[in-house]
């Protein structure tokens, strides 16, 4: 899909290796596991918690031009839904190609209803989504 | 939340400064590095997925 998924924590790459080899639920992992032990990259994205030395659960989508297009952060104790991450990624790919359109909340994949913002859509979002 | 996140982070639509990370690549079972510039040059999107710690849930 022309994308690189990188998971990042403040653990080192050596701990990533050990975790990958021990945790059964990581058996099929194929993405790069990034190490940010000094918190530099976590700070850049505003997810580093100084007192804890840990990164919050932040997800960031950056296009090939280097522009930040999506960001979502939740606290330590609430996990993310990977389907929602992929939905946002696919939506970003879609609107990068179809620049006049926008993907509403219910958009899941290619072929689902999109919106085309403009004078005709003002006050008519419901009609556009249900017609 | 004064002890919370540091550095404010980046605004959506902003150009992300280059960064580099040491990596473990499970497909090659090898260490390496990855950088934003490298991905940009390859025409790739970059998805960063931060989490607090290995050996916990993600």
N, CA and C atoms of all chains as a GROMACS GRO file, in nm:
protein
  567
    1UNK      N    1   0.084  -0.122   0.000
    1UNK     CA    2   0.000   0.000   0.000
    1UNK      C    3   0.087   0.126   0.000
    2UNK      N    4   0.220   0.108  -0.013
    2UNK     CA    5   0.306   0.226  -0.014
    2UNK      C    6   0.311   0.297   0.119
    3UNK      N    7   0.301   0.217   0.227
    3UNK     CA    8   0.305   0.279   0.360
    3UNK      C    9   0.395   0.198   0.451
    4UNK      N   10   0.457   0.268   0.543
    4UNK     CA   11   0.540   0.200   0.642
    4UNK      C   12   0.477   0.222   0.780
    5UNK      N   13   0.438   0.113   0.842
    5UNK     CA   14   0.387   0.121   0.979
    5UNK      C   15   0.503   0.099   1.074
    6UNK      N   16   0.522   0.193   1.165
    6UNK     CA   17   0.630   0.180   1.263
    6UNK      C   18   0.570   0.192   1.402
    7UNK      N   19   0.587   0.089   1.484
    7UNK     CA   20   0.543   0.101   1.622
    7UNK      C   21   0.660   0.160   1.701
    8UNK      N   22   0.627   0.247   1.799
    8UNK     CA   23   0.733   0.316   1.872
    8UNK      C   24   0.705   0.315   2.022
    9UNK      N   25   0.805   0.275   2.100
    9UNK     CA   26   0.799   0.293   2.244
    9UNK      C   27   0.937   0.338   2.290
   10UNK      N   28   0.949   0.366   2.420
   10UNK     CA   29   1.078   0.411   2.471
   10UNK      C   30   1.168   0.293   2.508
   11UNK      N   31   1.123   0.172   2.476
   11UNK     CA   32   1.210   0.055   2.490
   11UNK      C   33   1.316   0.057   2.380
   12UNK      N   34   1.425  -0.015   2.401
   12UNK     CA   35   1.527  -0.026   2.296
   12UNK      C   36   1.487  -0.132   2.194
   13UNK      N   37   1.558  -0.134   2.081
   13UNK     CA   38   1.532  -0.235   1.978
   13UNK      C   39   1.562  -0.376   2.029
   14UNK      N   40   1.649  -0.386   2.131
   14UNK     CA   41   1.684  -0.517   2.187
   14UNK      C   42   1.567  -0.574   2.267
   15UNK      N   43   1.499  -0.486   2.340
   15UNK     CA   44   1.380  -0.529   2.414
   15UNK      C   45   1.267  -0.564   2.316
   16UNK      N   46   1.258  -0.487   2.207
   16UNK     CA   47   1.158  -0.519   2.104
   16UNK      C   48   1.177  -0.662   2.055
   17UNK      N   49   1.302  -0.696   2.030
   17UNK     CA   50   1.333  -0.831   1.981
   17UNK      C   51   1.289  -0.936   2.084
   18UNK      N   52   1.325  -0.912   2.209
   18UNK     CA   53   1.290  -1.008   2.314
   18UNK      C   54   1.139  -1.022   2.328
   19UNK      N   55   1.069  -0.909   2.321
   19UNK     CA   56   0.923  -0.910   2.334
   19UNK      C   57   0.861  -0.987   2.218
   20UNK      N   58   0.908  -0.955   2.097
   20UNK     CA   59   0.856  -1.021   1.976
   20UNK      C   60   0.873  -1.172   1.987
   21UNK      N   61   0.988  -1.215   2.041
   21UNK     CA   62   1.014  -1.359   2.047
   21UNK      C   63   0.938  -1.429   2.160
   22UNK      N   64   0.895  -1.354   2.260
   22UNK     CA   65   0.828  -1.416   2.374
   22UNK      C   66   0.677  -1.411   2.369
   23UNK      N   67   0.624  -1.306   2.309
   23UNK     CA   68   0.480  -1.284   2.314
   23UNK      C   69   0.412  -1.352   2.194
   24UNK      N   70   0.327  -1.447   2.226
   24UNK     CA   71   0.263  -1.525   2.121
   24UNK      C   72   0.177  -1.439   2.028
   25UNK      N   73   0.114  -1.336   2.083
   25UNK     CA   74   0.026  -1.254   1.999
   25UNK      C   75   0.104  -1.166   1.901
   26UNK      N   76   0.237  -1.168   1.910
   26UNK     CA   77   0.319  -1.091   1.814
   26UNK      C   78   0.379  -1.180   1.707
   27UNK      N   79   0.339  -1.307   1.707
   27UNK     CA   80   0.393  -1.406   1.614
   27UNK      C   81   0.400  -1.358   1.470
   28UNK      N   82   0.291  -1.296   1.425
   28UNK     CA   83   0.281  -1.260   1.283
   28UNK      C   84   0.320  -1.115   1.253
   29UNK      N   85   0.386  -1.052   1.347
   29UNK     CA   86   0.421  -0.911   1.330
   29UNK      C   87   0.521  -0.893   1.216
   30UNK      N   88   0.490  -0.798   1.126
   30UNK     CA   89   0.581  -0.772   1.014
   30UNK      C   90   0.623  -0.627   1.006
   31UNK      N   91   0.572  -0.545   1.098
   31UNK     CA   92   0.605  -0.403   1.091
   31UNK      C   93   0.734  -0.374   1.166
   32UNK      N   94   0.795  -0.260   1.134
   32UNK     CA   95   0.917  -0.217   1.203
   32UNK      C   96   0.884  -0.176   1.344
   33UNK      N   97   0.968  -0.214   1.439
   33UNK     CA   98   0.949  -0.176   1.578
   33UNK      C   99   1.057  -0.073   1.613
   34UNK      N  100   1.014   0.053   1.628
   34UNK     CA  101   1.108   0.164   1.649
   34UNK      C  102   1.141   0.184   1.796
   35UNK      N  103   1.266   0.220   1.821
   35UNK     CA  104   1.313   0.243   1.958
   35UNK      C  105   1.338   0.392   1.981
   36UNK      N  106   1.277   0.443   2.087
   36UNK     CA  107   1.292   0.586   2.118
   36UNK      C  108   1.329   0.604   2.266
   37UNK      N  109   1.442   0.542   2.308
   37UNK     CA  110   1.474   0.540   2.452
   37UNK      C  111   1.498   0.679   2.513
   38UNK      N  112   1.539   0.777   2.432
   38UNK     CA  113   1.558   0.911   2.490
   38UNK      C  114   1.435   0.999   2.473
   39UNK      N  115   1.329   0.943   2.414
   39UNK     CA  116   1.203   1.016   2.403
   39UNK      C  117   1.203   1.128   2.301
   40UNK      N  118   1.305   1.135   2.218
   40UNK     CA  119   1.316   1.247   2.124
   40UNK      C  120   1.198   1.253   2.025
   41UNK      N  121   1.168   1.138   1.966
   41UNK     CA  122   1.060   1.136   1.866
   41UNK      C  123   0.924   1.147   1.936
   42UNK      N  124   0.912   1.085   2.054
   42UNK     CA  125   0.788   1.094   2.130
   42UNK      C  126   0.759   1.240   2.169
   43UNK      N  127   0.864   1.314   2.204
   43UNK     CA  128   0.848   1.457   2.238
   43UNK      C  129   0.807   1.536   2.114
   44UNK      N  130   0.869   1.503   2.000
   44UNK     CA  131   0.836   1.573   1.875
   44UNK      C  132   0.686   1.566   1.847
   45UNK      N  133   0.625   1.452   1.879
   45UNK     CA  134   0.482   1.434   1.852
   45UNK      C  135   0.395   1.464   1.975
   46UNK      N  136   0.458   1.511   2.082
   46UNK     CA  137   0.381   1.554   2.198
   46UNK      C  138   0.320   1.442   2.280
   47UNK      N  139   0.374   1.321   2.269
   47UNK     CA  140   0.315   1.209   2.344
   47UNK      C  141   0.404   1.161   2.459
   48UNK      N  142   0.518   1.228   2.481
   48UNK     CA  143   0.610   1.183   2.585
   48UNK      C  144   0.564   1.234   2.721
   49UNK      N  145   0.557   1.146   2.818
   49UNK     CA  146   0.521   1.186   2.954
   49UNK      C  147   0.649   1.190   3.036
   50UNK      N  148   0.693   1.311   3.070
   50UNK     CA  149   0.824   1.331   3.133
   50UNK      C  150   0.840   1.249   3.261
   51UNK      N  151   0.741   1.256   3.350
   51UNK     CA  152   0.753   1.189   3.478
   51UNK      C  153   0.766   1.038   3.466
   52UNK      N  154   0.702   0.983   3.364
   52UNK     CA  155   0.699   0.838   3.348
   52UNK      C  156   0.808   0.787   3.253
   53UNK      N  157   0.856   0.873   3.164
   53UNK     CA  158   0.954   0.829   3.065
   53UNK      C  159   0.891   0.739   2.960
   54UNK      N  160   0.759   0.750   2.945
   54UNK     CA  161   0.686   0.663   2.853
   54UNK      C  162   0.607   0.746   2.752
   55UNK      N  163   0.571   0.682   2.642
   55UNK     CA  164   0.490   0.750   2.541
   55UNK      C  165   0.343   0.712   2.556
   56UNK      N  166   0.255   0.810   2.540
   56UNK     CA  167   0.111   0.784   2.538
   56UNK      C  168   0.076   0.709   2.409
   57UNK      N  169  -0.047   0.657   2.404
   57UNK     CA  170  -0.090   0.582   2.286
   57UNK      C  171  -0.130   0.678   2.174
   58UNK      N  172  -0.032   0.717   2.096
   58UNK     CA  173  -0.056   0.814   1.988
   58UNK      C  174  -0.041   0.749   1.852
   59UNK      N  175  -0.131   0.784   1.761
   59UNK     CA  176  -0.123   0.733   1.624
   59UNK      C  177  -0.115   0.853   1.529
   60UNK      N  178  -0.018   0.852   1.439
   60UNK     CA  179   0.004   0.966   1.350
   60UNK      C  180   0.021   0.917   1.206
   61UNK      N  181  -0.048   0.983   1.115
   61UNK     CA  182  -0.039   0.946   0.974
   61UNK      C  183   0.026   1.062   0.897
   62UNK      N  184   0.134   1.032   0.828
   62UNK     CA  185   0.213   1.132   0.756
   62UNK      C  186   0.217   1.093   0.608
   63UNK      N  187   0.187   1.188   0.518
   63UNK     CA  188   0.185   1.153   0.376
   63UNK      C  189   0.327   1.152   0.318
   64UNK      N  190   0.342   1.107   0.193
   64UNK     CA  191   0.477   1.096   0.135
   64UNK      C  192   0.549   1.231   0.122
   65UNK      N  193   0.473   1.342   0.132
   65UNK     CA  194   0.537   1.474   0.127
   65UNK      C  195   0.586   1.517   0.265
   66UNK      N  196   0.551   1.440   0.368
   66UNK     CA  197   0.595   1.472   0.503
   66UNK      C  198   0.497   1.558   0.581
   67UNK      N  199   0.373   1.567   0.534
   67UNK     CA  200   0.270   1.646   0.603
   67UNK      C  201   0.192   1.559   0.700
   68UNK      N  202   0.174   1.608   0.822
   68UNK     CA  203   0.097   1.535   0.923
   68UNK      C  204  -0.052   1.550   0.894
   69UNK      N  205  -0.122   1.438   0.869
   69UNK     CA  206  -0.262   1.445   0.828
   69UNK      C  207  -0.359   1.390   0.930
   70UNK      N  208  -0.312   1.311   1.023
   70UNK     CA  209  -0.404   1.254   1.122
   70UNK      C  210  -0.330   1.231   1.252
   71UNK      N  211  -0.396   1.263   1.362
   71UNK     CA  212  -0.334   1.239   1.491
   71UNK      C  213  -0.441   1.201   1.591
   72UNK      N  214  -0.411   1.100   1.670
   72UNK     CA  215  -0.507   1.057   1.771
   72UNK      C  216  -0.426   1.007   1.891
   73UNK      N  217  -0.458   1.060   2.009
   73UNK     CA  218  -0.383   1.020   2.128
   73UNK      C  219  -0.480   0.978   2.236
   74UNK      N  220  -0.455   0.862   2.297
   74UNK     CA  221  -0.534   0.826   2.415
   74UNK      C  222  -0.439   0.794   2.530
   75UNK      N  223  -0.495   0.800   2.650
   75UNK     CA  224  -0.413   0.783   2.770
   75UNK      C  225  -0.368   0.637   2.783
   76UNK      N  226  -0.279   0.613   2.878
   76UNK     CA  227  -0.216   0.481   2.895
   76UNK      C  228  -0.315   0.366   2.900
   77UNK      N  229  -0.429   0.389   2.964
   77UNK     CA  230  -0.515   0.275   2.997
   77UNK      C  231  -0.629   0.249   2.900
   78UNK      N  232  -0.627   0.314   2.782
   78UNK     CA  233  -0.730   0.285   2.682
   78UNK      C  234  -0.663   0.248   2.550
   79UNK      N  235  -0.689   0.128   2.504
   79UNK     CA  236  -0.628   0.079   2.381
   79UNK      C  237  -0.699   0.130   2.257
   80UNK      N  238  -0.632   0.114   2.144
   80UNK     CA  239  -0.688   0.160   2.018
   80UNK      C  240  -0.745   0.046   1.935
   81UNK      N  241  -0.831   0.082   1.842
   81UNK     CA  242  -0.888  -0.016   1.751
   81UNK      C  243  -0.814  -0.006   1.617
   82UNK      N  244  -0.744  -0.112   1.579
   82UNK     CA  245  -0.661  -0.108   1.458
   82UNK      C  246  -0.747  -0.087   1.334
   83UNK      N  247  -0.872  -0.135   1.336
   83UNK     CA  248  -0.961  -0.113   1.221
   83UNK      C  249  -0.985   0.036   1.198
   84UNK      N  250  -0.996   0.111   1.309
   84UNK     CA  251  -1.019   0.254   1.297
   84UNK      C  252  -0.893   0.324   1.244
   85UNK      N  253  -0.776   0.276   1.285
   85UNK     CA  254  -0.650   0.332   1.232
   85UNK      C  255  -0.645   0.310   1.081
   86UNK      N  256  -0.679   0.187   1.037
   86UNK     CA  257  -0.675   0.156   0.894
   86UNK      C  258  -0.781   0.234   0.818
   87UNK      N  259  -0.900   0.253   0.881
   87UNK     CA  260  -1.005   0.332   0.817
   87UNK      C  261  -0.955   0.473   0.789
   88UNK      N  262  -0.892   0.534   0.891
   88UNK     CA  263  -0.841   0.670   0.874
   88UNK      C  264  -0.732   0.675   0.768
   89UNK      N  265  -0.648   0.574   0.767
   89UNK     CA  266  -0.541   0.571   0.668
   89UNK      C  267  -0.599   0.562   0.526
   90UNK      N  268  -0.694   0.468   0.508
   90UNK     CA  269  -0.756   0.451   0.376
   90UNK      C  270  -0.828   0.578   0.334
   91UNK      N  271  -0.895   0.643   0.429
   91UNK     CA  272  -0.967   0.767   0.398
   91UNK      C  273  -0.868   0.875   0.354
   92UNK      N  274  -0.754   0.881   0.420
   92UNK     CA  275  -0.652   0.979   0.381
   92UNK      C  276  -0.597   0.950   0.242
   93UNK      N  277  -0.577   0.822   0.211
   93UNK     CA  278  -0.532   0.785   0.076
   93UNK      C  279  -0.636   0.828  -0.027
   94UNK      N  280  -0.764   0.804   0.007
   94UNK     CA  281  -0.873   0.834  -0.086
   94UNK      C  282  -0.881   0.983  -0.116
   95UNK      N  283  -0.883   1.065  -0.010
   95UNK     CA  284  -0.898   1.210  -0.034
   95UNK      C  285  -0.771   1.273  -0.091
   96UNK      N  286  -0.659   1.203  -0.078
   96UNK     CA  287  -0.536   1.252  -0.142
   96UNK      C  288  -0.552   1.241  -0.294
   97UNK      N  289  -0.628   1.140  -0.336
   97UNK     CA  290  -0.651   1.116  -0.479
   97UNK      C  291  -0.769   1.198  -0.529
   98UNK      N  292  -0.877   1.201  -0.449
   98UNK     CA  293  -1.000   1.273  -0.488
   98UNK      C  294  -1.010   1.397  -0.401
   99UNK      N  295  -0.938   1.499  -0.442
   99UNK     CA  296  -0.920   1.615  -0.354
   99UNK      C  297  -1.047   1.697  -0.332
  100UNK      N  298  -1.150   1.680  -0.417
  100UNK     CA  299  -1.272   1.759  -0.399
  100UNK      C  300  -1.365   1.693  -0.298
  101UNK      N  301  -1.338   1.566  -0.264
  101UNK     CA  302  -1.430   1.492  -0.179
  101UNK      C  303  -1.382   1.485  -0.034
  102UNK      N  304  -1.476   1.448   0.054
  102UNK     CA  305  -1.444   1.429   0.195
  102UNK      C  306  -1.506   1.299   0.242
  103UNK      N  307  -1.439   1.229   0.333
  103UNK     CA  308  -1.491   1.102   0.384
  103UNK      C  309  -1.562   1.126   0.517
  104UNK      N  310  -1.693   1.100   0.522
  104UNK     CA  311  -1.767   1.119   0.647
  104UNK      C  312  -1.738   1.007   0.747
  105UNK      N  313  -1.797   1.019   0.866
  105UNK     CA  314  -1.767   0.926   0.976
  105UNK      C  315  -1.794   0.781   0.940
  106UNK      N  316  -1.899   0.757   0.861
  106UNK     CA  317  -1.938   0.619   0.830
  106UNK      C  318  -1.857   0.558   0.717
  107UNK      N  319  -1.773   0.640   0.651
  107UNK     CA  320  -1.693   0.589   0.538
  107UNK      C  321  -1.598   0.480   0.587
  108UNK      N  322  -1.599   0.368   0.519
  108UNK     CA  323  -1.511   0.260   0.560
  108UNK      C  324  -1.412   0.221   0.453
  109UNK      N  325  -1.458   0.224   0.327
  109UNK     CA  326  -1.370   0.179   0.219
  109UNK      C  327  -1.417   0.235   0.086
  110UNK      N  328  -1.332   0.225  -0.011
  110UNK     CA  329  -1.359   0.262  -0.150
  110UNK      C  330  -1.501   0.219  -0.188
  111UNK      N  331  -1.577   0.311  -0.249
  111UNK     CA  332  -1.713   0.277  -0.290
  111UNK      C  333  -1.818   0.327  -0.193
  112UNK      N  334  -1.778   0.352  -0.068
  112UNK     CA  335  -1.873   0.407   0.029
  112UNK      C  336  -1.899   0.554  -0.004
  113UNK      N  337  -2.014   0.602   0.046
  113UNK     CA  338  -2.056   0.739   0.014
  113UNK      C  339  -1.959   0.844   0.068
  114UNK      N  340  -1.923   0.939  -0.019
  114UNK     CA  341  -1.840   1.051   0.025
  114UNK      C  342  -1.921   1.180   0.013
  115UNK      N  343  -1.866   1.287   0.063
  115UNK     CA  344  -1.932   1.417   0.051
  115UNK      C  345  -1.845   1.508  -0.036
  116UNK      N  346  -1.910   1.595  -0.113
  116UNK     CA  347  -1.835   1.694  -0.189
  116UNK      C  348  -1.875   1.832  -0.137
  117UNK      N  349  -1.793   1.888  -0.048
  117UNK     CA  350  -1.829   2.017   0.012
  117UNK      C  351  -1.846   2.125  -0.095
  118UNK      N  352  -1.945   2.209  -0.076
  118UNK     CA  353  -1.975   2.317  -0.170
  118UNK      C  354  -2.111   2.374  -0.135
  119UNK      N  355  -2.155   2.475  -0.208
  119UNK     CA  356  -2.282   2.541  -0.177
  119UNK      C  357  -2.400   2.444  -0.172
  120UNK      N  358  -2.399   2.342  -0.258
  120UNK     CA  359  -2.511   2.247  -0.262
  120UNK      C  360  -2.519   2.157  -0.140
  121UNK      N  361  -2.411   2.150  -0.065
  121UNK     CA  362  -2.408   2.060   0.052
  121UNK      C  363  -2.453   2.132   0.179
  122UNK      N  364  -2.452   2.267   0.175
  122UNK     CA  365  -2.485   2.343   0.296
  122UNK      C  366  -2.627   2.311   0.341
  123UNK      N  367  -2.641   2.261   0.461
  123UNK     CA  368  -2.772   2.226   0.516
  123UNK      C  369  -2.830   2.100   0.457
  124UNK      N  370  -2.754   2.030   0.373
  124UNK     CA  371  -2.807   1.912   0.303
  124UNK      C  372  -2.721   1.788   0.325
  125UNK      N  373  -2.649   1.785   0.435
  125UNK     CA  374  -2.561   1.670   0.460
  125UNK      C  375  -2.643   1.542   0.477
  126UNK      N  376  -2.753   1.554   0.550
  126UNK     CA  377  -2.837   1.436   0.572
  126UNK      C  378  -2.884   1.378   0.439
  127UNK      N  379  -2.935   1.466   0.350
  127UNK     CA  380  -2.982   1.420   0.219
  127UNK      C  381  -2.869   1.356   0.138
  128UNK      N  382  -2.751   1.418   0.144
  128UNK     CA  383  -2.638   1.367   0.066
  128UNK      C  384  -2.596   1.229   0.115
  129UNK      N  385  -2.612   1.205   0.245
  129UNK     CA  386  -2.567   1.078   0.300
  129UNK      C  387  -2.672   0.968   0.287
  130UNK      N  388  -2.799   1.007   0.272
  130UNK     CA  389  -2.904   0.905   0.273
  130UNK      C  390  -2.964   0.880   0.136
  131UNK      N  391  -2.941   0.967   0.040
  131UNK     CA  392  -3.005   0.950  -0.092
  131UNK      C  393  -2.954   0.825  -0.165
  132UNK      N  394  -0.199   1.903   3.463
  132UNK     CA  395  -0.125   1.811   3.376
  132UNK      C  396   0.012   1.870   3.340
  133UNK      N  397   0.076   1.940   3.436
  133UNK     CA  398   0.204   2.004   3.403
  133UNK      C  399   0.314   1.901   3.377
  134UNK      N  400   0.295   1.783   3.432
  134UNK     CA  401   0.398   1.679   3.416
  134UNK      C  402   0.366   1.586   3.299
  135UNK      N  403   0.273   1.627   3.219
  135UNK     CA  404   0.229   1.540   3.112
  135UNK      C  405   0.311   1.560   2.985
  136UNK      N  406   0.246   1.566   2.872
  136UNK     CA  407   0.318   1.570   2.745
  136UNK      C  408   0.404   1.694   2.734
  137UNK      N  409   0.512   1.678   2.664
  137UNK     CA  410   0.612   1.783   2.654
  137UNK      C  411   0.633   1.821   2.510
  138UNK      N  412   0.646   1.950   2.485
  138UNK     CA  413   0.685   1.993   2.351
  138UNK      C  414   0.568   2.023   2.261
  139UNK      N  415   0.446   2.006   2.312
  139UNK     CA  416   0.328   2.052   2.238
  139UNK      C  417   0.289   1.967   2.120
  140UNK      N  418   0.383   1.903   2.056
  140UNK     CA  419   0.348   1.823   1.940
  140UNK      C  420   0.332   1.908   1.816
  141UNK      N  421   0.280   1.846   1.711
  141UNK     CA  422   0.270   1.910   1.581
  141UNK      C  423   0.125   1.931   1.544
  142UNK      N  424   0.100   2.038   1.471
  142UNK     CA  425  -0.037   2.062   1.423
  142UNK      C  426  -0.062   1.982   1.296
  143UNK      N  427  -0.188   1.942   1.279
  143UNK     CA  428  -0.226   1.876   1.154
  143UNK      C  429  -0.202   1.973   1.039
  144UNK      N  430  -0.152   1.921   0.930
  144UNK     CA  431  -0.121   2.006   0.815
  144UNK      C  432   0.021   2.058   0.818
  145UNK      N  433   0.088   2.040   0.932
  145UNK     CA  434   0.226   2.088   0.945
  145UNK      C  435   0.321   1.991   0.878
  146UNK      N  436   0.433   2.045   0.835
  146UNK     CA  437   0.539   1.962   0.778
  146UNK      C  438   0.617   1.902   0.895
  147UNK      N  439   0.631   1.770   0.896
  147UNK     CA  440   0.698   1.702   1.007
  147UNK      C  441   0.849   1.709   0.986
  148UNK      N  442   0.924   1.759   1.086
  148UNK     CA  443   1.069   1.760   1.073
  148UNK      C  444   1.122   1.616   1.064
  149UNK      N  445   1.233   1.599   0.997
  149UNK     CA  446   1.289   1.464   0.983
  149UNK      C  447   1.321   1.405   1.121
  150UNK      N  448   1.301   1.276   1.134
  150UNK     CA  449   1.340   1.206   1.257
  150UNK      C  450   1.392   1.069   1.217
  151UNK      N  451   1.469   1.011   1.305
  151UNK     CA  452   1.524   0.878   1.279
  151UNK      C  453   1.505   0.790   1.401
  152UNK      N  454   1.477   0.663   1.379
  152UNK     CA  455   1.459   0.569   1.490
  152UNK      C  456   1.544   0.444   1.465
  153UNK      N  457   1.606   0.395   1.571
  153UNK     CA  458   1.666   0.262   1.563
  153UNK      C  459   1.551   0.162   1.561
  154UNK      N  460   1.565   0.054   1.486
  154UNK     CA  461   1.454  -0.039   1.471
  154UNK      C  462   1.495  -0.184   1.489
  155UNK      N  463   1.395  -0.264   1.524
  155UNK     CA  464   1.406  -0.408   1.510
  155UNK      C  465   1.309  -0.447   1.399
  156UNK      N  466   1.358  -0.516   1.298
  156UNK     CA  467   1.274  -0.557   1.185
  156UNK      C  468   1.246  -0.707   1.196
  157UNK      N  469   1.124  -0.744   1.238
  157UNK     CA  470   1.092  -0.886   1.259
  157UNK      C  471   1.100  -0.968   1.132
  158UNK      N  472   1.075  -0.905   1.015
  158UNK     CA  473   1.077  -0.983   0.891
  158UNK      C  474   1.219  -1.027   0.856
  159UNK      N  475   1.318  -0.948   0.897
  159UNK     CA  476   1.458  -0.983   0.869
  159UNK      C  477   1.529  -1.034   0.993
  160UNK      N  478   1.460  -1.028   1.106
  160UNK     CA  479   1.521  -1.056   1.235
  160UNK      C  480   1.654  -0.981   1.249
  161UNK      N  481   1.646  -0.849   1.223
  161UNK     CA  482   1.770  -0.770   1.225
  161UNK      C  483   1.741  -0.629   1.276
  162UNK      N  484   1.846  -0.563   1.324
  162UNK     CA  485   1.834  -0.424   1.366
  162UNK      C  486   1.865  -0.332   1.249
  163UNK      N  487   1.819  -0.208   1.258
  163UNK     CA  488   1.845  -0.111   1.153
  163UNK      C  489   1.799   0.026   1.196
  164UNK      N  490   1.777   0.114   1.100
  164UNK     CA  491   1.720   0.245   1.130
  164UNK      C  492   1.616   0.278   1.025
  165UNK      N  493   1.525   0.366   1.061
  165UNK     CA  494   1.428   0.417   0.965
  165UNK      C  495   1.418   0.566   0.988
  166UNK      N  496   1.401   0.642   0.880
  166UNK     CA  497   1.384   0.788   0.897
  166UNK      C  498   1.269   0.835   0.810
  167UNK      N  499   1.214   0.950   0.847
  167UNK     CA  500   1.104   1.007   0.768
  167UNK      C  501   1.155   1.041   0.628
  168UNK      N  502   1.274   1.098   0.619
  168UNK     CA  503   1.330   1.134   0.488
  168UNK      C  504   1.340   1.014   0.395
  169UNK      N  505   1.384   0.904   0.452
  169UNK     CA  506   1.396   0.778   0.378
  169UNK      C  507   1.259   0.738   0.320
  170UNK      N  508   1.155   0.744   0.402
  170UNK     CA  509   1.021   0.709   0.355
  170UNK      C  510   0.970   0.809   0.251
  171UNK      N  511   1.000   0.938   0.272
  171UNK     CA  512   0.957   1.040   0.176
  171UNK      C  513   1.022   1.014   0.040
  172UNK      N  514   1.152   0.984   0.044
  172UNK     CA  515   1.224   0.958  -0.082
  172UNK      C  516   1.168   0.836  -0.153
  173UNK      N  517   1.119   0.738  -0.076
  173UNK     CA  518   1.062   0.616  -0.135
  173UNK      C  519   0.916   0.637  -0.174
  174UNK      N  520   0.862   0.759  -0.153
  174UNK     CA  521   0.723   0.786  -0.187
  174UNK      C  522   0.624   0.714  -0.097
  175UNK      N  523   0.667   0.683   0.025
  175UNK     CA  524   0.582   0.607   0.118
  175UNK      C  525   0.512   0.696   0.221
  176UNK      N  526   0.393   0.654   0.261
  176UNK     CA  527   0.327   0.711   0.378
  176UNK      C  528   0.396   0.654   0.501
  177UNK      N  529   0.389   0.729   0.611
  177UNK     CA  530   0.445   0.680   0.737
  177UNK      C  531   0.334   0.681   0.843
  178UNK      N  532   0.314   0.566   0.906
  178UNK     CA  533   0.219   0.560   1.017
  178UNK      C  534   0.297   0.529   1.144
  179UNK      N  535   0.291   0.621   1.239
  179UNK     CA  536   0.360   0.599   1.367
  179UNK      C  537   0.257   0.557   1.471
  180UNK      N  538   0.292   0.455   1.545
  180UNK     CA  539   0.199   0.397   1.643
  180UNK      C  540   0.272   0.388   1.777
  181UNK      N  541   0.258   0.494   1.858
  181UNK     CA  542   0.326   0.499   1.987
  181UNK      C  543   0.249   0.419   2.092
  182UNK      N  544   0.322   0.356   2.183
  182UNK     CA  545   0.260   0.285   2.296
  182UNK      C  546   0.357   0.292   2.412
  183UNK      N  547   0.307   0.276   2.535
  183UNK     CA  548   0.392   0.301   2.653
  183UNK      C  549   0.508   0.203   2.670
  184UNK      N  550   0.486   0.074   2.655
  184UNK     CA  551   0.594  -0.018   2.690
  184UNK      C  552   0.574  -0.156   2.629
  185UNK      N  553   0.686  -0.219   2.593
  185UNK     CA  554   0.683  -0.360   2.551
  185UNK      C  555   0.634  -0.445   2.669
  186UNK      N  556   0.589  -0.562   2.639
  186UNK     CA  557   0.539  -0.657   2.740
  186UNK      C  558   0.411  -0.608   2.808
  187UNK      N  559   0.344  -0.511   2.745
  187UNK     CA  560   0.210  -0.471   2.790
  187UNK      C  561   0.119  -0.479   2.667
  188UNK      N  562  -0.006  -0.440   2.681
  188UNK     CA  563  -0.094  -0.440   2.562
  188UNK      C  564  -0.071  -0.312   2.481
  189UNK      N  565  -0.113  -0.314   2.356
  189UNK     CA  566  -0.089  -0.200   2.268
  189UNK      C  567  -0.219  -0.127   2.238
   0.00000   0.00000   0.00000
